[in-house]
């Protein structure tokens, strides 16, 4: 493993420091990535009786105080994520590449790569990926996608299939007046997969929530607090030259994105905004 780590690092750093190693038919990143090939890490038979536990793969809300018992075996669990990991050599090469992409003067500076390029250089090997997906399928789980970056496998199945495959129990939990499902124990995988599989994501239906619990009332000019108005926005983004030339956004459309996206014509709502801006305008 140490030899592969040094090889990956030396290759990337060597290409960074020597333009003579770069070909003329493609960019420096493409040349470097062509030389990097993921090694096969699953080198022994996949034995479901020889397992290792993936610690830290339980949701904190799936605790005994909320436990309402085992989930039905036929309960559908959709789009779980089997997260894959890079080996030590790949991690060293990734760190070297990122450093070079952020270093002005480097041939790699701002030379970003696609998810597919990342997978080909830093993901699991084709053989390892095929063995993992075959193992999931052999337990009746449905493999839906290997993500373009090669770092995760999306799969679905029933609670019974998940329990059998990952040597865990799926329970239901009553939390905050809602019924959820989650694994009650840390899952386990065959030891042969432990060098490639990092963990399982979304083996539950607990969703992230915003950290704030209350919404602060808007401040007005009589408040002692600080606030930002459209006039402040104008100063921050130097919009005065646009306003001075008569460009105020009339007739344009704007898009507000906050989980869901809607598009509205500015002409329908721009007048109140301009009126507000004029009443809160401050000299700069």
N, C-alpha and C positions, 0 to 999 in steps of 0.2 A: 504493500500500500504506500509506503514511504517513497519507493522508487517511482510509482505512478504520479504521486503528488509532485515530486521534483521534476518529472518529465513534463507534466502539464504546465507548471509554472515557468520552466525554462523555455518551453516552446513559445508561450505567449509573450513573455518578457523579451525573448530573443527577436521575435518578429517586430515588437514595438521599437526596439533599439536599432534595428538594421533594415533600412529600406531595401538593401540589396537582396533580402530574402523574399521580398514581395514580388509577385508576378505582375505582368503588365496587362493581362487580359481581364482582370477583375480587381475589385477594391481590396485593401489590406485586410479588412475584416473577413471577407469571403475566403481569402487565401489562408488566413489563420484557422478559420473554422473547418476548412476542408481537411486539415491535418489532425483534427480532434475527432476521435471516434469512441463512443461509450463502450466500455468493456462489459462483458457478460458477468453479472454478479451472482446469478442463480446457478450454482455449479453442482448442486446435489438434488436428489429427488425431493419433490414437495410432499412431505409426510404430515398429514393432519394430526398425527399422534405426537409429533415432536414440535412443540409450540413455544413461543415466547409471548409474554404479555406486553401490550402497548400501553404503558402507564400514561396517565394524564389525558385519557380519551373519554372522560365522562363530563357531562354538563353539571355545573355547580348546583343547579336547581333540582337535579335528579337525586334528591336526598331522601332518607328514610321517612322523615316527617311528612313528606308529600306523597309517598308511595301508596298507590291504591291497588296494587297487585299486577299480576302478569298480563301483558297485552295478548289479545287473541292471536293465535299462530298465523291466521290468514290476513292479519292486518297489513295493508300495503305501506311500504316505506319507499318513497320515491327519491330519486336523484341523490343518492349518497355519493360521497367523494372519497376515493382511496388515494391518499396523497403519497407521491413518490419523492425520493430524496436523491441528491447527487452524492457521489462518493467524495473522499477527501481530495483526490486529484482534480476532480471537476470543480469543487468549491474553490480551490486555489486558482484555477484558470479563470473562473468567473470573477473572482476578486481582482485579478490582474487585468482582465478586459475592462471591467467597470472603471478601474483607476485610469487606464489609458484613454477611455472614452471621455473622461473628465479632465484630461491633461492637454492644455493648448500646446500645439506643436507636434503632438503625437499623430502618427498616421491613422490612429483609431479615433481621434478626437471627434465626438458627435457622430460617429459612424454606428448608428443603432442597428440592431438586428431584429429579424422577424421572429415570431413564436416558433415557426418551423425550423429556422436556423438554430434557435436556442435548443430545441428538442434534439436536432441532429448532433449537436456538439456536447450538450450538457444534460440531456435527458437519459432515461433508461434505454438500454439497447433494445433493438427489435426483438431479440430472442427473449429477454427478460419480460418485456411488455406482453408478448404473445403467451408466455407461460402463466403470467398473472391473470390475464383475461380468460385463459382456458380454465384455470383453477376456479375463478369466480363462476364461470358457466357450468362447470361440473357440479356445483352445488345448487344449480337451478336459478342463480341470480342472472339478471338481464344486464349485459354490458351495453350501455348506450353510447358511450363516446370515450375515446382517448383524446384529451384536450390537445390543441395544436402545439402548446409548449412542452408536451410530453411529461408534465409533472403531476398529472392526476388522471384518474379513470373514474368516469361517472357510471354508476350502476344502480339498479332498483331491484326490489324483491319483497317477499313477505317477512313478517317478524320471525316466523319459524325458520325460514331459510337463513336469515341473518344470524339467529341464535346458533344454528348448526354450524355455519361457516366460521363464525368468529368466537365461538365458545363463550358466549355471554348470554344474558337474559334481557329481554325487552319488557319493560314495565310501563304502566301508565302513572301519571303524576298529576295531582290536582293542585295547581299553583295559580294564585291570583284569580280564582273563580273560573279558570279554564283547565281543560283536560289536555295533557300533553303525553307524548311517548318519548322514551329515551332508554339507552342501555343502562342497566342497573350495576354492571360491573365493567371493568376495563376489558376490552376485547383482546383476543389472542390470535396470532397468525402462525402458520408453519415457520419454523426456524429458518428454513431455506430462503424465505422471502424477507427476512429481517434486514438485510443489507440494502434493500431497495424500497421497501414500504416504510413510510414515516408514521402513518396513522390513518384513521378514518374520520372524515369530517361529516357533520350533519347526520349522525346516527340518532337524531332527535329532531323534534319540531319546535324547539325553543328558538324564537327569533330575537335578533338584536333590537333593543329599544333605545330611544334617545336618553342621554344622561340627565337632561333637565326634567323637572317634574311640574313646573309651573311656567306660564308665559308672562313675562313682565309687561305691564301696561306701557303703552307708548309715552314718551316724554314730550312735554311741550316746552315752549320757550321760557315759561316761568319756573321750570324745574331747575334744581341745582345740579342735576346729573349732566353727563355729556352725551351728545347725540350727533349724528351725521345727517345732513340734509342734502338735497340735490345740488345746492350751491357748493357744498363741500366736495361732492363728487366731481363737479366741474373743475374745481381747483386741483384736486388730486390728479385727475387725468388730463389736465390742460385742455379743456374743451372750449375755452374762451375764443380761440381763433375760429373754431367751427361756428359757434353762435354768431360771431361777428360777421362771418361771410354768409349768414342767412341759413345755414344748415342746422335745423333743430330736430330732425327725425320725422317730420311730418310726412305721412304717406308710406312710411316704412312699417315693417312688422317686427315684433319682438317676441322672444321666446323665454318663458319662465319655466325652469326645470327644478322640480323638488319631488323626486320619486316618480311623479306622473308629469307629462309635458303637455302644455296647451299653447296655441298660437293665437294671438289677437292682433287685429290691425291697430296701429298706434292712433290712427285718426279717430277711433272710437273712445279713447281714454287719455289722449295726450294733453288735452286742454286743462283738465284738473291738475295734472302733474306740473304743467307750466305755471299755472296760477299759484300752486304751492311753492314752486321754486322762486317765483317773483316775491312772494311774501316773506320768504326766509332768506333772501339774498343778503349776503354780508360782504363788505369790502375785503379784498385780499391784498 
